[in-house]
Amino acid sequence: MMGYECLAPGFETKFSTASSSGRYLLLPPAADGGAGRKARLARELPAYREVNPALSSARIPSGDLWMTSEGGCVLAVAGKIDQGQAEPLLSSFARRLQGVCRTAP
């Protein structure tokens, strides 16, 4: 997805609001509970960093990639958006997916 193997398998869709546009990404729960995925994202995504315990970011050709975990899934938003725009988008995305993401068996 988006040219990075570490973001697959998953789902990607475009979005557009009055103030921003980009892509939403949904990575389903990982079999290892996410520890291996997090290490792989840190290793393979350019300029990966943990912004705080709930938010990570990376710099990709199309802009910034902002990621958070929700119920075993990784939710992300990507585009030419800053942290102040990304956080409400991720929060809204998480609300819409509430109950969908569960830890892998």
Contacts in CASP RR format, 6 or more apart in sequence:
PFRMAT RR
TARGET T0000
AUTHOR 0000-0000-0000
METHOD contacts of the structure
MODEL  1
MMGYECLAPGFETKFSTASSSGRYLLLPPAADGGAGRKARLARELPAYRE
VNPALSSARIPSGDLWMTSEGGCVLAVAGKIDQGQAEPLLSSFARRLQGV
CRTAP
1 7 0 8 1.000
1 8 0 8 1.000
1 10 0 8 1.000
1 12 0 8 1.000
1 25 0 8 1.000
2 12 0 8 1.000
2 23 0 8 1.000
2 25 0 8 1.000
2 60 0 8 1.000
2 62 0 8 1.000
2 65 0 8 1.000
2 78 0 8 1.000
4 44 0 8 1.000
4 45 0 8 1.000
4 60 0 8 1.000
5 44 0 8 1.000
6 37 0 8 1.000
6 40 0 8 1.000
6 41 0 8 1.000
6 43 0 8 1.000
6 44 0 8 1.000
6 45 0 8 1.000
7 25 0 8 1.000
7 27 0 8 1.000
7 41 0 8 1.000
7 76 0 8 1.000
9 27 0 8 1.000
9 28 0 8 1.000
10 25 0 8 1.000
10 26 0 8 1.000
10 27 0 8 1.000
10 28 0 8 1.000
11 25 0 8 1.000
11 26 0 8 1.000
12 23 0 8 1.000
12 24 0 8 1.000
12 25 0 8 1.000
12 26 0 8 1.000
13 23 0 8 1.000
13 24 0 8 1.000
14 21 0 8 1.000
14 22 0 8 1.000
14 23 0 8 1.000
14 24 0 8 1.000
15 21 0 8 1.000
15 22 0 8 1.000
15 23 0 8 1.000
15 24 0 8 1.000
15 77 0 8 1.000
15 89 0 8 1.000
16 22 0 8 1.000
17 89 0 8 1.000
19 85 0 8 1.000
20 79 0 8 1.000
20 80 0 8 1.000
20 81 0 8 1.000
20 85 0 8 1.000
20 89 0 8 1.000
21 79 0 8 1.000
22 62 0 8 1.000
22 77 0 8 1.000
22 78 0 8 1.000
22 79 0 8 1.000
22 80 0 8 1.000
22 81 0 8 1.000
23 62 0 8 1.000
23 77 0 8 1.000
23 78 0 8 1.000
23 79 0 8 1.000
24 75 0 8 1.000
24 76 0 8 1.000
24 77 0 8 1.000
24 89 0 8 1.000
24 93 0 8 1.000
25 65 0 8 1.000
25 74 0 8 1.000
25 75 0 8 1.000
25 76 0 8 1.000
25 77 0 8 1.000
25 78 0 8 1.000
26 73 0 8 1.000
26 74 0 8 1.000
26 75 0 8 1.000
26 76 0 8 1.000
26 97 0 8 1.000
26 101 0 8 1.000
27 37 0 8 1.000
27 73 0 8 1.000
27 74 0 8 1.000
27 75 0 8 1.000
27 76 0 8 1.000
28 73 0 8 1.000
28 101 0 8 1.000
28 104 0 8 1.000
29 71 0 8 1.000
29 72 0 8 1.000
29 73 0 8 1.000
29 101 0 8 1.000
29 102 0 8 1.000
29 103 0 8 1.000
29 104 0 8 1.000
30 36 0 8 1.000
30 37 0 8 1.000
30 72 0 8 1.000
30 104 0 8 1.000
31 104 0 8 1.000
33 72 0 8 1.000
33 103 0 8 1.000
33 104 0 8 1.000
34 69 0 8 1.000
34 72 0 8 1.000
37 74 0 8 1.000
38 56 0 8 1.000
41 48 0 8 1.000
41 56 0 8 1.000
41 58 0 8 1.000
41 67 0 8 1.000
41 74 0 8 1.000
42 48 0 8 1.000
45 58 0 8 1.000
45 60 0 8 1.000
45 65 0 8 1.000
46 58 0 8 1.000
46 59 0 8 1.000
46 60 0 8 1.000
47 57 0 8 1.000
47 58 0 8 1.000
47 59 0 8 1.000
48 56 0 8 1.000
48 57 0 8 1.000
48 58 0 8 1.000
49 56 0 8 1.000
49 57 0 8 1.000
49 58 0 8 1.000
50 56 0 8 1.000
51 57 0 8 1.000
51 83 0 8 1.000
54 68 0 8 1.000
54 69 0 8 1.000
55 66 0 8 1.000
55 67 0 8 1.000
55 68 0 8 1.000
55 83 0 8 1.000
55 86 0 8 1.000
55 87 0 8 1.000
55 90 0 8 1.000
56 66 0 8 1.000
56 67 0 8 1.000
56 68 0 8 1.000
57 64 0 8 1.000
57 65 0 8 1.000
57 66 0 8 1.000
57 67 0 8 1.000
57 83 0 8 1.000
57 86 0 8 1.000
58 64 0 8 1.000
58 65 0 8 1.000
58 67 0 8 1.000
59 65 0 8 1.000
60 78 0 8 1.000
62 78 0 8 1.000
62 79 0 8 1.000
62 80 0 8 1.000
63 78 0 8 1.000
63 79 0 8 1.000
63 80 0 8 1.000
63 81 0 8 1.000
64 78 0 8 1.000
64 79 0 8 1.000
64 80 0 8 1.000
64 81 0 8 1.000
64 82 0 8 1.000
64 86 0 8 1.000
65 76 0 8 1.000
65 77 0 8 1.000
65 78 0 8 1.000
65 79 0 8 1.000
66 76 0 8 1.000
66 77 0 8 1.000
66 78 0 8 1.000
66 81 0 8 1.000
66 83 0 8 1.000
66 86 0 8 1.000
66 87 0 8 1.000
66 89 0 8 1.000
66 90 0 8 1.000
67 74 0 8 1.000
67 75 0 8 1.000
67 76 0 8 1.000
68 74 0 8 1.000
68 75 0 8 1.000
68 76 0 8 1.000
68 90 0 8 1.000
68 94 0 8 1.000
69 75 0 8 1.000
70 94 0 8 1.000
70 97 0 8 1.000
70 101 0 8 1.000
71 99 0 8 1.000
71 101 0 8 1.000
71 102 0 8 1.000
71 103 0 8 1.000
72 101 0 8 1.000
72 102 0 8 1.000
72 103 0 8 1.000
72 104 0 8 1.000
73 97 0 8 1.000
73 100 0 8 1.000
73 101 0 8 1.000
75 90 0 8 1.000
75 93 0 8 1.000
75 94 0 8 1.000
75 97 0 8 1.000
75 101 0 8 1.000
76 90 0 8 1.000
77 86 0 8 1.000
77 89 0 8 1.000
77 90 0 8 1.000
77 93 0 8 1.000
81 89 0 8 1.000
END
